[in-house]
């Protein structure tokens, strides 16, 4: 993945948990954290 293709996350998006979508009985949660000069986004898939 080319880092220049992805925009830098907005400061209000950092350290928050988001429910992205619920489809086919699967909920997707996302959280973005900053580690030094990099941003790490974690996606969690949870069947409901």
C-alpha positions, 0 to 999 in steps of 0.5 A: 500500500502506498502511504501517499494514497491514504489521507491523514486521519482527522484528529477527531478520528483518533482513539475512537471506536466506530461501528462502520456497518452491519451487513449479513449479521456481521458488525465491523468496528474500527479504531485508529491510533497514532504511533510515532509518525504512523497511523494504525487502523484496526478493524474488528469483525463480530458476528451478531 
